[in-house]
Amino acid sequence: MNYRHAYHAGNFADVVKHAALVSVILHLKKKDKPLAVIDTHAGRGVYDTASAEAEKTSEAADGIGRLLAQSSVPGVLSPYLDIVRSFGEGRYPGSPLIAARMLRGSDRLVAIEFHPEEYELLKKQFTGFPQARALHGDGYRELPRLLPPRERRAVVLIDPPYEREDEFARGAEAVIAAHRRFANGIYILWYPAKMLPLVSATAGELLNAGIHSALRIDIDFGAKPAPRAEGRAPAMTATGLLLVNPPFGFADEMAAILPFLSSVLAQGLGASHRITALA
């Protein structure tokens, strides 16, 4: 799977993981103490949902497009949509720009991007966000150097492109290693549908590593994979998140929005969602 985000920005997976990220940051901001956000696979920052790549898949139209068309939305989806709208029509902010928009003067964001062209674009997007810093490098290698953060309060988003077959295993290993360095951090690991068979096994690995609070969120929008075009993978049909140290009340917030998202973003029969406490 080669998840080139220009084709997928603003799709249902982005809606789920970015709503979750907004929820976590809002929880951390309830206290006056500074916080840090670390994004290991940041991307370019902002995407054009009217680009040739985006229009080729129509995933933004079936994701954030449908959500923006709603007259009202529940819970954390409201501040999430406010942030999306603040970037202007036809523009979708990736996770680093969503986080940067939410930071206070005492907070800090480190956004890591490996690809040189994407990194240069990301740096330009941080103009006007003095609390945000773009870092060129491998997110998995850079993360240990950033932990523990000086703020002692942080959320780490691991949102890889899944270009490698072992990507989920690498992400899970990164969470475990990061937790050993900074046990109080909140860790969010995103995964696409093809990784589902590995998630249950990984839950056991998290417990064996001494992680005592973890949550799994799965959502399937009932999409049927399109016929496989030459050189293209089937369309993604479901997505999920693993969260280590989810804030108190986070699961309830997700439970409040997932039924709404299942209804509004459904692409076929059998849309479903599930929240599972792993520890």
Backbone as JSON, one array per atom type, in Angstrom:
{
  "sequence": "MNYRHAYHAGNFADVVKHAALVSVILHLKKKDKPLAVIDTHAGRGVYDTASAEAEKTSEAADGIGRLLAQSSVPGVLSPYLDIVRSFGEGRYPGSPLIAARMLRGSDRLVAIEFHPEEYELLKKQFTGFPQARALHGDGYRELPRLLPPRERRAVVLIDPPYEREDEFARGAEAVIAAHRRFANGIYILWYPAKMLPLVSATAGELLNAGIHSALRIDIDFGAKPAPRAEGRAPAMTATGLLLVNPPFGFADEMAAILPFLSSVLAQGLGASHRITALA",
  "N": [[0.85, -1.19, 0.0], [0.68, 2.12, -0.96], [0.42, 5.02, 0.43], [-0.19, 7.8, -0.74], [-0.59, 10.97, 0.25], [-1.68, 13.2, -0.98], [-3.65, 12.25, -2.63], [-5.54, 11.43, -0.86], [-6.15, 13.22, 1.18], [-8.26, 14.63, 3.61], [-10.1, 12.58, 3.57], [-12.27, 9.93, 4.89], [-10.68, 8.65, 6.8], [-8.89, 10.64, 7.6], [-10.73, 12.4, 8.78], [-11.56, 10.94, 11.06], [-9.12, 10.45, 12.51], [-8.14, 13.04, 12.84], [-10.18, 14.36, 14.2], [-9.98, 12.95, 16.58], [-7.41, 13.73, 17.37], [-7.81, 16.5, 17.79], [-9.58, 16.34, 19.95], [-7.92, 15.2, 21.95], [-5.93, 17.21, 22.25], [-7.5, 19.35, 23.11], [-8.28, 18.34, 25.6], [-5.77, 18.32, 26.92], [-5.29, 21.03, 26.99], [-6.94, 21.92, 28.98], [-5.62, 22.34, 31.3], [-3.37, 24.82, 32.57], [-0.71, 24.36, 32.17], [2.17, 24.04, 30.0], [2.17, 22.26, 26.85], [3.28, 19.69, 24.58], [3.3, 18.77, 21.14], [4.01, 16.12, 19.05], [4.58, 15.14, 15.83], [5.1, 12.49, 13.87], [5.08, 11.8, 11.16], [4.59, 14.04, 9.22], [3.88, 15.24, 6.71], [2.95, 17.63, 4.12], [1.45, 19.64, 5.22], [-0.78, 21.38, 4.36], [-3.47, 20.72, 2.11], [-4.75, 20.7, -1.23], [-7.98, 20.29, -1.95], [-9.17, 20.35, -4.36], [-7.4, 19.58, -6.21], [-5.8, 17.81, -8.97], [-5.02, 15.28, -8.13], [-6.62, 14.86, -5.82], [-9.2, 15.03, -6.91], [-9.19, 12.84, -8.52], [-9.66, 10.65, -6.9], [-11.83, 11.41, -5.34], [-12.07, 11.27, -2.62], [-11.93, 13.24, -0.65], [-14.28, 14.65, -1.1], [-16.15, 12.74, -0.32], [-15.53, 12.57, 2.28], [-14.45, 14.9, 4.28], [-15.89, 16.77, 2.82], [-18.6, 15.95, 2.86], [-19.06, 16.2, 5.58], [-18.69, 18.93, 6.1], [-20.94, 19.89, 4.87], [-23.01, 19.5, 6.6], [-25.61, 20.77, 8.67], [-25.44, 20.84, 11.41], [-23.28, 19.43, 13.89], [-22.17, 16.89, 16.17], [-20.52, 17.21, 19.4], [-16.97, 17.07, 19.55], [-16.58, 17.38, 16.87], [-17.41, 19.88, 16.08], [-15.46, 21.98, 16.96], [-13.35, 20.9, 15.49], [-14.22, 21.16, 12.79], [-14.36, 23.94, 12.7], [-11.65, 24.59, 12.74], [-10.8, 23.44, 10.31], [-12.3, 24.99, 8.46], [-11.1, 27.43, 8.86], [-8.88, 27.51, 7.26], [-9.7, 28.03, 4.75], [-11.8, 27.67, 1.82], [-11.7, 24.64, -0.01], [-9.26, 23.85, 0.91], [-7.45, 21.62, 2.88], [-6.32, 21.08, 6.11], [-3.5, 19.28, 7.23], [-2.46, 17.09, 9.95], [-0.26, 18.48, 11.32], [-0.8, 21.21, 10.89], [-3.34, 21.48, 11.94], [-2.78, 20.99, 14.63], [-0.96, 23.11, 15.1], [-2.62, 25.32, 14.83], [-4.09, 25.12, 17.14], [-2.41, 25.58, 19.29], [-1.21, 27.23, 22.25], [0.64, 30.13, 23.42], [2.62, 29.13, 25.09], [2.93, 26.53, 24.35], [4.19, 23.81, 22.24], [5.17, 22.53, 19.05], [6.53, 19.88, 17.23], [7.11, 18.85, 14.09], [7.75, 16.21, 12.03], [9.16, 15.34, 8.96], [10.0, 13.2, 6.31], [10.37, 13.19, 3.47], [12.05, 15.31, 1.23], [10.84, 17.33, -0.47], [8.23, 17.55, 0.54], [8.84, 18.31, 3.12], [9.97, 20.88, 2.73], [7.73, 22.27, 1.82], [6.14, 22.06, 4.09], [7.61, 23.55, 5.98], [7.24, 26.16, 5.0], [4.54, 26.48, 5.53], [4.47, 26.91, 8.22], [4.94, 29.53, 8.76], [4.14, 32.23, 10.72], [3.43, 30.68, 12.83], [4.99, 30.55, 15.51], [5.42, 28.71, 17.53], [5.75, 26.32, 16.33], [7.79, 23.84, 14.8], [9.42, 22.55, 11.99], [10.96, 19.49, 11.19], [13.42, 17.83, 9.44], [13.64, 14.53, 8.7], [13.73, 11.0, 9.64], [10.87, 9.91, 11.13], [10.63, 7.81, 13.01], [13.24, 7.5, 13.91], [13.84, 10.02, 14.91], [12.01, 10.45, 16.97], [12.71, 9.19, 19.58], [14.72, 10.96, 20.38], [13.41, 13.2, 21.09], [12.06, 12.74, 23.38], [12.04, 12.36, 26.95], [9.7, 15.12, 26.67], [10.39, 18.57, 27.42], [8.2, 19.83, 28.49], [6.8, 17.89, 29.81], [4.27, 17.03, 29.31], [2.5, 15.67, 26.71], [1.35, 14.87, 23.38], [1.74, 12.36, 21.0], [1.61, 11.79, 17.64], [1.53, 9.15, 15.44], [1.52, 8.55, 12.26], [1.94, 6.97, 9.75], [2.74, 6.45, 6.19], [2.32, 3.86, 5.34], [3.82, 2.5, 3.38], [5.45, 0.37, 3.51], [5.48, -3.15, 4.15], [5.86, -3.87, 6.78], [5.02, -1.74, 8.26], [3.05, -1.24, 10.26], [3.97, -2.79, 12.37], [6.39, -1.48, 12.87], [5.39, 0.98, 13.72], [4.01, 0.25, 16.06], [6.15, -0.74, 17.59], [7.54, 1.63, 17.87], [5.78, 3.08, 19.49], [5.86, 1.55, 21.86], [8.6, 1.76, 22.55], [8.76, 4.53, 22.87], [7.01, 4.9, 24.99], [8.44, 3.71, 27.03], [10.42, 5.58, 27.42], [8.99, 7.83, 28.04], [6.53, 7.61, 29.93], [4.17, 8.92, 30.56], [3.14, 10.08, 28.31], [0.73, 10.72, 25.67], [-0.18, 8.61, 23.15], [-0.91, 8.23, 19.76], [-1.67, 5.99, 17.31], [-2.24, 5.53, 14.0], [-4.01, 3.34, 11.74], [-4.66, 1.66, 8.62], [-7.29, -0.29, 6.96], [-6.16, -2.71, 6.07], [-4.41, -3.49, 8.01], [-5.78, -4.61, 10.06], [-5.8, -7.44, 10.89], [-3.46, -7.56, 12.39], [-3.74, -5.97, 14.59], [-5.0, -6.96, 16.95], [-3.12, -8.81, 17.92], [-1.07, -7.05, 18.48], [-2.11, -5.65, 20.6], [-1.72, -7.35, 22.76], [1.06, -7.21, 22.89], [1.41, -4.57, 23.71], [0.39, -4.66, 26.33], [2.16, -6.5, 27.49], [4.39, -4.95, 27.44], [4.1, -3.26, 29.52], [2.23, -1.25, 29.34], [-0.55, 0.29, 30.62], [-2.91, 1.53, 30.04], [-4.92, 1.69, 27.38], [-6.57, 2.17, 24.26], [-8.7, 1.12, 21.63], [-9.95, 2.1, 18.53], [-12.19, 1.43, 16.01], [-13.52, 1.88, 12.79], [-15.76, 1.33, 10.19], [-16.89, 2.2, 7.1], [-18.52, 0.89, 5.41], [-17.83, 0.74, 2.76], [-17.47, -0.68, -0.44], [-14.74, -2.29, -1.9], [-13.41, -0.83, -4.81], [-13.18, -1.98, -8.24], [-10.0, -3.19, -9.0], [-7.81, -1.04, -10.46], [-5.31, -0.94, -13.02], [-2.15, -1.01, -11.63], [-3.0, 0.3, -9.35], [-4.01, 0.23, -5.92], [-6.79, -1.37, -4.19], [-9.55, 0.66, -3.03], [-9.41, 2.09, 0.24], [-11.3, 0.81, 2.94], [-11.86, 0.91, 5.65], [-10.81, 2.11, 8.88], [-8.64, 2.77, 11.68], [-7.63, 3.47, 15.12], [-5.09, 3.28, 17.56], [-4.78, 4.14, 20.88], [-2.68, 5.15, 23.43], [-2.72, 5.79, 26.84], [-5.2, 7.35, 26.83], [-6.99, 10.41, 27.4], [-9.06, 11.1, 30.29], [-12.47, 10.7, 29.72], [-12.22, 10.79, 26.99], [-12.95, 8.47, 25.51], [-15.73, 8.56, 25.78], [-16.27, 10.88, 24.34], [-15.56, 10.1, 21.75], [-17.43, 8.07, 21.43], [-19.67, 9.58, 21.2], [-19.5, 10.79, 18.7], [-18.94, 8.89, 16.72], [-21.21, 7.28, 15.86], [-22.62, 9.25, 14.42], [-20.74, 9.94, 12.43], [-20.59, 7.45, 11.16], [-23.07, 7.36, 9.96], [-23.24, 9.72, 8.34], [-20.99, 9.58, 6.68], [-21.13, 7.12, 5.49], [-20.52, 4.74, 2.96], [-21.58, 2.53, 1.91], [-23.47, -0.5, 2.55], [-23.65, -1.78, 5.9], [-22.06, -0.17, 7.58], [-20.1, 0.43, 10.45], [-18.93, 0.73, 13.88], [-16.56, 0.62, 16.59], [-15.45, 0.75, 19.93], [-12.87, -0.19, 21.96], [-11.58, -1.03, 25.06], [-8.32, -1.76, 25.78], [-6.68, -2.05, 27.89]],
  "CA": [[0.0, 0.0, 0.0], [1.44, 3.37, -1.03], [-0.6, 5.97, 0.81], [0.21, 9.16, -1.12], [-1.66, 11.69, 0.92], [-2.34, 14.17, -1.86], [-4.83, 11.6, -3.18], [-6.46, 10.99, 0.2], [-6.34, 14.24, 2.21], [-9.66, 14.96, 3.87], [-10.99, 11.43, 3.45], [-12.87, 9.54, 6.16], [-9.63, 8.33, 7.76], [-8.44, 11.92, 8.15], [-11.77, 12.93, 9.66], [-11.54, 10.22, 12.33], [-7.9, 10.66, 13.3], [-7.96, 14.45, 13.19], [-11.13, 14.65, 15.28], [-9.39, 12.38, 17.79], [-6.29, 14.6, 17.75], [-8.39, 17.72, 18.35], [-10.11, 15.99, 21.26], [-6.81, 15.02, 22.9], [-5.3, 18.5, 22.52], [-8.44, 20.12, 23.94], [-8.16, 17.83, 26.96], [-4.52, 18.78, 27.49], [-5.38, 22.48, 27.19], [-7.75, 22.24, 30.15], [-4.68, 22.79, 32.32], [-2.55, 25.94, 32.1], [0.67, 23.93, 31.95], [2.51, 23.88, 28.58], [2.1, 20.93, 26.26], [4.01, 19.49, 23.33], [2.74, 17.87, 20.14], [5.04, 15.57, 18.16], [3.97, 14.5, 14.67], [6.25, 11.78, 13.3], [4.96, 11.7, 9.7], [3.78, 15.26, 9.17], [3.39, 15.62, 5.39], [3.21, 18.99, 3.65], [0.75, 20.6, 6.06], [-2.08, 21.77, 3.82], [-3.71, 20.04, 0.84], [-5.76, 21.27, -2.11], [-8.97, 19.25, -2.21], [-9.62, 20.46, -5.75], [-6.28, 19.23, -7.07], [-6.03, 16.68, -9.87], [-4.88, 14.06, -7.35], [-7.79, 14.7, -4.96], [-10.39, 14.78, -7.72], [-9.08, 11.51, -9.11], [-10.21, 9.67, -5.97], [-13.05, 11.97, -4.74], [-12.15, 10.88, -1.22], [-12.22, 14.41, 0.16], [-15.71, 14.95, -1.27], [-16.91, 11.77, 0.45], [-15.11, 12.66, 3.67], [-14.65, 16.22, 4.87], [-16.9, 17.48, 2.06], [-19.92, 15.61, 3.41], [-19.17, 16.71, 6.95], [-18.86, 20.38, 6.02], [-22.27, 20.18, 4.36], [-24.0, 19.28, 7.64], [-26.04, 21.99, 9.36], [-24.96, 20.76, 12.79], [-22.49, 18.24, 14.17], [-22.04, 16.7, 17.61], [-19.28, 17.13, 20.15], [-15.68, 17.61, 19.14], [-16.59, 17.67, 15.44], [-17.62, 21.31, 15.89], [-14.18, 22.69, 16.9], [-12.57, 20.35, 14.38], [-14.65, 21.81, 11.55], [-13.96, 25.35, 12.78], [-10.24, 24.66, 12.34], [-10.74, 23.16, 8.87], [-12.84, 26.15, 7.74], [-10.19, 28.58, 9.01], [-7.85, 27.47, 6.21], [-10.29, 28.46, 3.49], [-12.5, 26.67, 1.0], [-10.86, 23.85, -0.9], [-7.96, 23.55, 1.54], [-7.6, 20.75, 4.04], [-5.09, 21.06, 6.9], [-3.05, 18.03, 7.8], [-2.35, 17.09, 11.41], [0.6, 19.51, 11.92], [-1.43, 22.53, 10.85], [-4.42, 21.44, 12.92], [-2.16, 21.17, 15.95], [-0.39, 24.45, 15.2], [-3.73, 26.26, 15.01], [-4.63, 24.98, 18.49], [-1.41, 25.8, 20.34], [-1.08, 28.48, 22.97], [1.99, 30.67, 23.33], [3.56, 28.33, 25.87], [2.96, 25.16, 23.82], [5.22, 23.57, 21.23], [4.93, 21.48, 18.06], [7.62, 19.4, 16.39], [6.53, 18.08, 12.99], [8.85, 15.54, 11.35], [8.83, 14.87, 7.62], [11.16, 12.56, 5.69], [10.56, 13.53, 2.06], [12.56, 16.69, 1.17], [9.9, 18.27, -1.07], [7.15, 17.75, 1.49], [9.41, 19.06, 4.25], [10.1, 22.29, 2.35], [6.37, 22.83, 1.81], [5.7, 22.16, 5.48], [8.29, 24.7, 6.61], [6.58, 27.39, 4.57], [3.22, 26.58, 6.16], [4.62, 27.27, 9.62], [5.08, 30.98, 8.89], [3.06, 32.72, 11.57], [3.26, 29.77, 13.96], [6.31, 30.5, 16.14], [5.56, 27.55, 18.42], [5.87, 25.11, 15.51], [9.08, 23.64, 14.13], [9.51, 21.42, 11.07], [12.21, 18.76, 11.33], [13.62, 16.92, 8.32], [14.25, 13.29, 9.15], [12.91, 9.8, 9.81], [10.1, 10.09, 12.35], [10.93, 6.76, 13.97], [14.56, 7.75, 14.5], [13.86, 11.3, 15.63], [11.12, 10.47, 18.13], [13.38, 8.98, 20.87], [15.54, 12.12, 20.75], [12.52, 14.27, 21.54], [11.4, 12.29, 24.59], [10.8, 13.03, 27.35], [9.69, 16.54, 26.33], [10.6, 19.44, 28.59], [6.9, 20.2, 29.06], [6.32, 16.74, 30.58], [2.9, 16.74, 28.87], [2.63, 15.63, 25.25], [0.66, 13.89, 22.54], [2.56, 11.94, 19.87], [0.84, 11.18, 16.55], [2.29, 8.32, 14.52], [0.57, 8.47, 11.14], [2.82, 6.67, 8.62], [2.08, 6.25, 4.88], [2.14, 2.43, 5.08], [4.47, 2.13, 2.13], [6.16, -0.88, 3.77], [4.63, -4.2, 4.7], [6.04, -3.96, 8.22], [4.83, -0.39, 8.81], [2.31, -1.26, 11.51], [4.88, -3.31, 13.4], [7.33, -0.4, 13.2], [4.67, 1.97, 14.49], [3.76, -0.3, 17.39], [7.44, -0.75, 18.28], [7.86, 3.02, 18.22], [4.95, 3.43, 20.64], [6.38, 0.86, 23.04], [9.89, 2.37, 22.91], [8.49, 5.88, 23.35], [6.39, 4.78, 26.31], [9.49, 3.42, 27.99], [11.15, 6.82, 27.68], [8.06, 8.85, 28.53], [5.35, 6.8, 30.21], [2.97, 9.74, 30.71], [2.72, 10.64, 27.02], [-0.43, 10.19, 24.98], [0.3, 8.15, 21.85], [-1.96, 7.89, 18.8], [-1.15, 5.27, 16.15], [-3.28, 5.31, 12.99], [-3.79, 2.21, 10.84], [-5.71, 1.42, 7.62], [-8.02, -1.54, 7.09], [-5.36, -3.91, 5.79], [-3.63, -3.84, 9.19], [-6.67, -5.11, 11.11], [-5.41, -8.72, 11.49], [-2.31, -7.43, 13.27], [-4.01, -5.1, 15.73], [-5.28, -7.74, 18.15], [-1.85, -9.34, 18.42], [-0.3, -5.94, 19.01], [-2.68, -5.29, 21.89], [-1.0, -8.14, 23.75], [2.42, -6.68, 23.01], [1.34, -3.35, 24.52], [0.22, -5.06, 27.73], [3.41, -7.11, 27.95], [5.4, -3.89, 27.56], [3.83, -2.46, 30.7], [1.26, -0.18, 29.08], [-1.71, -0.06, 31.44], [-4.11, 2.24, 29.59], [-4.91, 1.75, 25.92], [-7.91, 2.16, 23.66], [-8.73, 0.84, 20.2], [-11.14, 2.61, 17.84], [-12.32, 0.93, 14.64], [-14.72, 2.35, 12.1], [-15.89, 0.82, 8.81], [-17.96, 2.97, 6.49], [-19.33, 0.05, 4.53], [-17.45, 0.91, 1.36], [-17.03, -1.87, -1.15], [-13.57, -1.98, -2.71], [-13.63, -0.65, -6.24], [-12.36, -2.88, -9.05], [-8.61, -2.76, -8.97], [-7.27, -0.54, -11.72], [-3.93, -1.34, -13.24], [-1.17, -0.23, -10.88], [-3.61, 0.97, -8.21], [-4.56, -0.66, -4.9], [-8.22, -1.14, -3.93], [-9.84, 1.76, -2.12], [-9.47, 1.75, 1.65], [-12.68, 0.68, 3.37], [-12.01, 1.08, 7.09], [-9.64, 2.7, 9.51], [-8.66, 2.62, 13.14], [-6.63, 4.16, 15.93], [-4.69, 2.79, 18.87], [-4.4, 5.25, 21.75], [-2.1, 4.82, 24.72], [-3.0, 6.83, 27.82], [-6.25, 8.29, 26.4], [-7.46, 11.25, 28.51], [-10.36, 10.77, 30.89], [-13.59, 11.24, 28.95], [-11.98, 10.72, 25.55], [-13.76, 7.4, 24.93], [-17.11, 9.04, 25.7], [-16.34, 11.84, 23.25], [-15.56, 9.35, 20.51], [-18.7, 7.36, 21.35], [-20.69, 10.56, 20.83], [-19.4, 11.22, 17.3], [-18.79, 7.79, 15.76], [-22.48, 6.94, 15.17], [-22.91, 10.32, 13.47], [-19.84, 9.77, 11.29], [-20.98, 6.22, 10.44], [-24.25, 7.66, 9.16], [-23.0, 10.77, 7.35], [-19.91, 9.23, 5.76], [-21.3, 5.76, 5.0], [-20.39, 4.59, 1.51], [-22.21, 1.28, 1.53], [-24.17, -1.17, 3.64], [-22.83, -2.4, 6.94], [-21.18, 0.74, 8.31], [-20.06, 0.05, 11.86], [-17.83, 1.29, 14.65], [-16.34, -0.08, 17.85], [-14.43, 1.28, 20.83], [-12.48, -1.29, 22.82], [-10.53, -0.78, 26.03], [-7.35, -2.85, 25.72], [-6.02, -2.16, 29.19]],
  "C": [[0.88, 1.23, 0.0], [0.45, 4.5, -0.8], [-0.12, 7.39, 0.52], [-0.89, 10.12, -0.72], [-2.34, 12.74, 0.05], [-3.61, 13.59, -2.48], [-5.92, 11.4, -2.12], [-6.77, 12.05, 1.25], [-7.81, 14.61, 2.35], [-10.61, 13.81, 3.74], [-11.5, 11.01, 4.84], [-11.83, 9.2, 7.22], [-9.09, 9.6, 8.41], [-9.46, 12.48, 9.13], [-11.69, 12.26, 11.03], [-10.3, 10.56, 13.13], [-7.71, 12.12, 13.69], [-8.97, 14.91, 14.23], [-10.6, 14.12, 16.61], [-8.24, 13.26, 18.28], [-6.8, 15.89, 18.38], [-8.91, 17.46, 19.75], [-9.0, 15.89, 22.3], [-6.17, 16.37, 23.25], [-6.21, 19.37, 23.38], [-8.39, 19.65, 25.39], [-6.88, 18.35, 27.63], [-4.56, 20.28, 27.8], [-6.28, 22.87, 28.37], [-6.88, 22.7, 31.32], [-3.81, 23.89, 31.73], [-1.13, 25.53, 31.75], [0.94, 23.73, 30.46], [2.39, 22.42, 28.13], [2.91, 20.9, 24.98], [3.22, 18.54, 22.44], [3.88, 17.42, 19.24], [4.34, 14.77, 17.08], [5.08, 13.82, 13.88], [6.24, 11.67, 11.78], [4.07, 12.85, 9.23], [3.19, 15.57, 7.8], [3.65, 17.08, 5.1], [2.44, 20.05, 4.42], [-0.63, 20.96, 5.6], [-2.24, 21.17, 2.42], [-4.86, 20.71, 0.08], [-6.76, 20.17, -2.46], [-9.58, 19.33, -3.6], [-8.5, 20.12, -6.72], [-6.62, 18.04, -7.95], [-5.96, 15.36, -9.1], [-6.14, 13.8, -6.51], [-9.03, 14.37, -5.76], [-10.37, 13.4, -8.36], [-9.71, 10.45, -8.22], [-11.56, 10.1, -5.39], [-13.17, 11.64, -3.26], [-12.43, 12.06, -0.31], [-13.7, 14.77, 0.08], [-16.56, 14.02, -0.43], [-16.54, 11.77, 1.92], [-15.43, 14.02, 4.26], [-15.72, 17.01, 4.12], [-18.31, 17.21, 2.59], [-20.11, 16.21, 4.8], [-19.4, 18.21, 6.96], [-20.27, 20.77, 5.56], [-23.36, 20.02, 5.42], [-24.34, 20.59, 8.35], [-25.61, 22.0, 10.82], [-24.23, 19.44, 12.97], [-22.34, 18.1, 15.68], [-20.61, 16.85, 18.12], [-18.07, 17.79, 19.53], [-15.61, 17.88, 17.64], [-16.78, 19.16, 15.17], [-16.31, 22.09, 15.9], [-13.27, 22.18, 15.79], [-12.93, 21.03, 13.07], [-14.31, 23.29, 11.55], [-12.5, 25.52, 12.32], [-10.11, 24.44, 10.83], [-11.19, 24.38, 8.08], [-11.88, 27.33, 7.81], [-9.1, 28.62, 7.95], [-8.4, 27.82, 4.84], [-10.9, 27.32, 2.7], [-11.53, 25.95, 0.07], [-9.49, 23.53, -0.34], [-8.21, 22.71, 2.78], [-6.28, 20.71, 4.82], [-4.76, 19.65, 7.38], [-2.86, 18.17, 9.31], [-1.41, 18.17, 11.96], [-0.03, 20.89, 11.92], [-2.64, 22.58, 11.78], [-3.86, 21.68, 14.31], [-1.64, 22.59, 16.12], [-1.47, 25.5, 15.46], [-4.25, 26.24, 16.45], [-3.67, 25.39, 19.6], [-1.52, 27.18, 20.96], [0.37, 28.94, 22.91], [3.03, 29.85, 24.05], [3.72, 26.91, 25.35], [3.98, 25.04, 22.69], [4.82, 22.4, 20.34], [6.22, 21.16, 17.33], [7.01, 18.47, 15.35], [7.67, 17.53, 12.13], [8.37, 15.05, 9.99], [10.09, 14.38, 6.92], [11.43, 13.04, 4.27], [10.94, 15.0, 1.91], [11.56, 17.69, 0.61], [8.75, 18.58, -0.12], [7.63, 18.58, 2.69], [9.52, 20.55, 3.93], [8.74, 22.97, 2.31], [5.86, 23.02, 3.23], [6.33, 23.35, 6.17], [7.62, 26.01, 6.26], [5.23, 27.58, 5.26], [3.3, 27.03, 7.61], [4.9, 28.76, 9.82], [3.88, 31.5, 9.67], [2.73, 31.82, 12.73], [4.6, 29.6, 14.67], [6.51, 29.3, 17.06], [5.83, 26.26, 17.66], [7.23, 25.05, 14.82], [8.99, 22.4, 13.24], [10.89, 20.8, 11.18], [12.32, 17.76, 10.19], [14.3, 15.66, 8.82], [13.25, 12.15, 9.19], [12.2, 9.91, 11.15], [10.41, 9.06, 13.41], [12.28, 6.99, 14.65], [14.59, 9.02, 15.34], [13.05, 11.27, 16.92], [11.85, 10.22, 19.45], [14.2, 10.18, 21.33], [14.69, 13.25, 21.33], [11.81, 13.93, 22.86], [12.4, 12.04, 25.71], [10.84, 14.51, 26.99], [9.85, 17.39, 27.59], [9.3, 19.83, 29.26], [6.33, 19.13, 29.98], [4.85, 16.4, 30.31], [2.93, 16.76, 27.35], [1.71, 14.61, 24.63], [1.56, 13.63, 21.34], [1.64, 11.26, 18.85], [1.78, 10.44, 15.62], [1.34, 7.92, 13.4], [1.34, 8.17, 9.86], [2.04, 6.43, 7.33], [1.82, 4.79, 4.53], [2.62, 2.04, 3.69], [5.21, 0.8, 2.26], [5.22, -1.89, 4.41], [4.72, -4.27, 6.22], [5.76, -2.64, 8.93], [4.08, -0.41, 10.14], [3.18, -1.78, 12.65], [5.88, -2.25, 13.82], [6.64, 0.66, 14.07], [4.42, 1.5, 15.91], [5.05, -0.35, 18.22], [7.84, 0.65, 18.71], [7.05, 3.48, 19.43], [5.51, 2.81, 21.91], [7.7, 1.49, 23.49], [9.68, 3.77, 23.47], [7.9, 5.85, 24.75], [7.43, 4.48, 27.38], [10.29, 4.66, 28.37], [10.26, 7.86, 28.36], [6.7, 8.2, 28.75], [4.07, 7.6, 30.31], [2.45, 10.31, 29.4], [1.45, 9.98, 26.5], [0.02, 9.85, 23.56], [-0.89, 7.72, 20.98], [-1.3, 7.23, 17.59], [-2.31, 4.98, 15.21], [-2.95, 4.08, 12.16], [-4.95, 2.1, 9.85], [-6.28, 0.02, 7.76], [-7.14, -2.77, 6.93], [-4.55, -4.36, 7.0], [-4.48, -4.51, 10.27], [-6.25, -6.46, 11.69], [-4.26, -8.62, 12.48], [-2.63, -6.69, 14.56], [-4.24, -5.89, 17.01], [-4.0, -8.31, 18.75], [-1.02, -8.24, 19.06], [-0.82, -5.51, 20.37], [-1.98, -6.07, 23.01], [0.41, -7.65, 23.96], [2.44, -5.41, 23.87], [1.24, -3.7, 26.0], [1.5, -5.66, 28.28], [4.51, -6.08, 28.15], [5.14, -2.98, 28.75], [2.91, -1.29, 30.48], [-0.07, -0.56, 29.73], [-2.99, 0.66, 31.04], [-4.04, 2.39, 28.08], [-6.32, 1.54, 25.39], [-7.76, 1.89, 22.17], [-10.04, 1.35, 19.62], [-11.12, 2.09, 16.41], [-13.6, 1.48, 14.04], [-14.67, 1.9, 10.64], [-17.09, 1.52, 8.2], [-18.73, 2.19, 5.43], [-18.99, 0.18, 3.06], [-17.04, -0.42, 0.77], [-15.82, -1.51, -2.0], [-13.9, -1.87, -4.18], [-12.8, -1.66, -7.02], [-10.94, -2.34, -9.15], [-8.14, -2.33, -10.35], [-5.81, -0.94, -11.83], [-2.98, -0.41, -12.48], [-1.72, 0.47, -9.66], [-4.17, -0.06, -7.23], [-6.05, -0.4, -4.74], [-8.41, 0.02, -2.96], [-9.89, 1.27, -0.69], [-10.92, 1.77, 2.11], [-12.9, 0.96, 4.85], [-10.72, 1.65, 7.66], [-9.74, 2.52, 11.01], [-7.53, 3.38, 13.8], [-6.34, 3.32, 17.17], [-4.24, 3.98, 19.68], [-3.85, 4.69, 23.06], [-2.26, 6.03, 25.63], [-4.06, 7.83, 27.34], [-6.72, 9.12, 27.59], [-8.8, 10.77, 29.04], [-11.47, 11.46, 30.1], [-13.42, 11.14, 27.46], [-12.86, 9.66, 24.89], [-15.21, 7.83, 24.8], [-17.28, 10.04, 24.56], [-16.36, 11.13, 21.9], [-16.89, 8.6, 20.33], [-19.83, 8.29, 20.93], [-20.66, 10.92, 19.35], [-19.36, 10.07, 16.3], [-20.11, 7.36, 15.12], [-22.86, 7.98, 14.12], [-22.05, 10.17, 12.23], [-20.2, 8.54, 10.48], [-22.15, 6.48, 9.52], [-23.93, 8.62, 8.02], [-21.99, 10.34, 6.29], [-20.04, 7.83, 5.18], [-21.24, 5.72, 3.47], [-21.02, 3.3, 1.01], [-22.92, 0.68, 2.73], [-23.18, -1.69, 4.68], [-21.86, -1.48, 7.63], [-21.25, 0.42, 9.79], [-18.89, 0.72, 12.55], [-17.74, 0.55, 15.98], [-15.24, 0.62, 18.62], [-14.13, 0.19, 21.85], [-11.36, -0.86, 23.77], [-9.59, -1.98, 26.05], [-6.67, -3.08, 27.06], [-6.64, -1.14, 30.12]]
}
